[in-house]
């Protein structure tokens, strides 16, 4: 986060006012439902503020990949079921945001995988997504997940996987696949998940938030 704050000082001409903790949803092009799971992030924010030392504003903001507003947020969440498209300028801006200290969590809501991988390649054409081992700190920094990413909703019978893009040792983009974390964060009545499953999703989400804020 220190790098991103330095970047903020540069783009604002040195007139930086301390930014309250906020997170945002990424509004992308392509036709995919970027707006899905509307109760997810508010519930995750509430859980983090009650269980971690965070003071995140309760309502997440909406940001586009090409906007300079994205630099206000240490954590940006992206989800959906369908097509994703980043223009060249959007990809360049999003890449700069991530390299300057930002963090992007992409949660495949079943149906995004085939589209988002090619757009990640636009961001980092010289890098490959790497699967995170269960020993990565993101699985044990607040709540313990000794087996790595938990399975929240079953669709295809495939194991949950977490993939990342790294800059040196810092994870700057996390892609969670075959887990459906965002659905687990939604209001209990939306999916009728058992309390223990929903708690598992929220705890893993809190781990992601904590990592993004501290690295």
TAWO-V730789 format. One record per residue. N is the residue number from 1. PSI is psi in whole degrees, -180 to 180 (NA if undefined). Layout:
BEGIN
n->N psi->PSI
n->N psi->PSI
END
This chain:
BEGIN
n->1 psi->-27
n->2 psi->-40
n->3 psi->-41
n->4 psi->-37
n->5 psi->-38
n->6 psi->-43
n->7 psi->-41
n->8 psi->-40
n->9 psi->-39
n->10 psi->-46
n->11 psi->-15
n->12 psi->13
n->13 psi->25
n->14 psi->-5
n->15 psi->76
n->16 psi->127
n->17 psi->134
n->18 psi->125
n->19 psi->129
n->20 psi->155
n->21 psi->121
n->22 psi->153
n->23 psi->164
n->24 psi->157
n->25 psi->137
n->26 psi->121
n->27 psi->104
n->28 psi->166
n->29 psi->171
n->30 psi->-17
n->31 psi->-11
n->32 psi->154
n->33 psi->77
n->34 psi->-22
n->35 psi->6
n->36 psi->164
n->37 psi->57
n->38 psi->-23
n->39 psi->-6
n->40 psi->-60
n->41 psi->-41
n->42 psi->-39
n->43 psi->-39
n->44 psi->-41
n->45 psi->-47
n->46 psi->-43
n->47 psi->-44
n->48 psi->-44
n->49 psi->-27
n->50 psi->-23
n->51 psi->-15
n->52 psi->-176
n->53 psi->33
n->54 psi->158
n->55 psi->61
n->56 psi->138
n->57 psi->138
n->58 psi->-25
n->59 psi->117
n->60 psi->150
n->61 psi->170
n->62 psi->135
n->63 psi->148
n->64 psi->154
n->65 psi->-22
n->66 psi->1
n->67 psi->145
n->68 psi->-14
n->69 psi->-23
n->70 psi->-25
n->71 psi->-7
n->72 psi->-15
n->73 psi->124
n->74 psi->-16
n->75 psi->126
n->76 psi->134
n->77 psi->141
n->78 psi->133
n->79 psi->-178
n->80 psi->180
n->81 psi->-17
n->82 psi->-148
n->83 psi->147
n->84 psi->139
n->85 psi->130
n->86 psi->129
n->87 psi->171
n->88 psi->-43
n->89 psi->-39
n->90 psi->-43
n->91 psi->-42
n->92 psi->-42
n->93 psi->-42
n->94 psi->-39
n->95 psi->-45
n->96 psi->-39
n->97 psi->-47
n->98 psi->-42
n->99 psi->-21
n->100 psi->3
n->101 psi->-3
n->102 psi->172
n->103 psi->132
n->104 psi->123
n->105 psi->119
n->106 psi->118
n->107 psi->110
n->108 psi->116
n->109 psi->35
n->110 psi->99
n->111 psi->-10
n->112 psi->-25
n->113 psi->-53
n->114 psi->-26
n->115 psi->-43
n->116 psi->-28
n->117 psi->-39
n->118 psi->-29
n->119 psi->-34
n->120 psi->-36
n->121 psi->-30
n->122 psi->-38
n->123 psi->-45
n->124 psi->75
n->125 psi->-20
n->126 psi->5
n->127 psi->156
n->128 psi->148
n->129 psi->133
n->130 psi->135
n->131 psi->134
n->132 psi->131
n->133 psi->158
n->134 psi->-17
n->135 psi->-5
n->136 psi->142
n->137 psi->-24
n->138 psi->-19
n->139 psi->3
n->140 psi->21
n->141 psi->-20
n->142 psi->-46
n->143 psi->145
n->144 psi->126
n->145 psi->81
n->146 psi->-19
n->147 psi->10
n->148 psi->-153
n->149 psi->128
n->150 psi->156
n->151 psi->124
n->152 psi->-52
n->153 psi->138
n->154 psi->128
n->155 psi->-53
n->156 psi->3
n->157 psi->15
n->158 psi->152
n->159 psi->150
n->160 psi->144
n->161 psi->146
n->162 psi->126
n->163 psi->153
n->164 psi->159
n->165 psi->134
n->166 psi->148
n->167 psi->109
n->168 psi->-120
n->169 psi->0
n->170 psi->126
n->171 psi->121
n->172 psi->-17
n->173 psi->125
n->174 psi->126
n->175 psi->110
n->176 psi->128
n->177 psi->138
n->178 psi->31
n->179 psi->-48
n->180 psi->46
n->181 psi->-45
n->182 psi->-37
n->183 psi->-35
n->184 psi->-20
n->185 psi->-15
n->186 psi->168
n->187 psi->143
n->188 psi->-35
n->189 psi->-15
n->190 psi->-46
n->191 psi->-5
n->192 psi->39
n->193 psi->144
n->194 psi->148
n->195 psi->-38
n->196 psi->-31
n->197 psi->-45
n->198 psi->-41
n->199 psi->-42
n->200 psi->-43
n->201 psi->-45
n->202 psi->-39
n->203 psi->-41
n->204 psi->-40
n->205 psi->-40
n->206 psi->-38
n->207 psi->-41
n->208 psi->-46
n->209 psi->-48
n->210 psi->-44
n->211 psi->-45
n->212 psi->-38
n->213 psi->-26
n->214 psi->-8
n->215 psi->NA
END
